[in-house]
């Protein structure tokens, strides 16, 4: 939002390039994740998996996409037409918007101009992510209602109740992080994580070491928020039928595109919040100093390594999402609600109080 | 008056979002399907949040979406969908007494708003809160929390108590029905 501020051509160009790169990467995450999901699944189950189309089966997602696009756009007769067509779009738009505030690198200096490797540094910081991702539930509600079918309706109700319940635990786990860092800007939070502990200098002050309880709650909650196993009751592809049962072809796959986008944003959010964001892994700095780089070379190597560190962290979390999917069984619905409301929320509240005491005693 | 030929970007955006907000408000009232009404109300809230964002009130915008669009409207939709009302028949006779009363009521409310806009004496002073000042003192969230936990602490605590009472009351009412 450029509130009457002068925007130079340089800033505009930088913005356009960043926007293009981020959108391209986000669009490619879904097909690559589908491929990774199938390959890792088959590897865990001691099968071969898709390996015929292209090297390592890498072109399989392309073939799938072509199949989805050329499929007949079948619309059942009993649906509410307008909302039925609108729902996939409604679920995809928030998924694309949320990545905007996640910093994927430090601010870099190009010929005296500062470029932030982040699409928008809003002063509401990550509250923006919470706000926009809370809108994504409308895609689900709309799809389930527009389908005009009992099974889709039940799937939608399950999804809505689950998303609202875990949003609470997620938000509460973030409150203690705000207390520790005194900021909601992910760029500032990432910068603060560059420091090291006084008593053990090789351990960086990442959120996961400062607030392990908040990290666990956040980590569990994002599984529920992104409808991933063990919390995939909204979808339950094969067994319990989800909100998208009346959808087919590209409309169906856009719900899954949205899911993978949410996973990417959640992984980026988790990385920026708890895993030091674009801060390099311990030891990387010593390594490049040992290489004897200086001046510009050192600067750009560091920028590159920082972006690379961010990417590696996000990828590790995404792979973890997949590994968990094929390891844990699905929760029963009452167990899911029990975990959300009677376990995670109370723990998060206690964590906030404990954090407050620790801060007032000066231990954090 | 403003020169319509030289509108700045925020002014254009402001008019667009205002127009959309009013348009969806009309849909909210006019739609026959309650679910469509509720979805239109979500769009109204979203556009109002956009207007807040144009005024540099990012926190108000985010909270507007998070609380109203993201939480309260979901509950609205839940209730409407569970009741499963298909569409409301418009069978009020046009000459009915209620119709006239409703028309009079909304007209007089419109008159009040017109009067306030035309004759209002409240100043538009912001108490020294300019965008620069807010940015210098650490952003909206920091300022709001400072005010909330200093000058308005008592009010804040009372509201918290009130909400707690409402929660307890709701549970008591629901439990009586279950037992």
Interface residues (C-beta under 8 A of the other chain):
Chain A: X1 X2 X3 X4 X83 X122 X123 X124 X125 X127 X128 X130 X131 X132 X134 X135 X137 X138 X141 X142 X145 X153 X157 X160 X164 X167 X184 X185
Chain B: X8 X9 X10 X35 X36 X39 X42 X46 X53 X54 X56 X58 X59 X61 X62 X63 X65 X66 X69 X70 X71 X74 X77 X78 X81 X82 X131 X135 X139 X140 X141
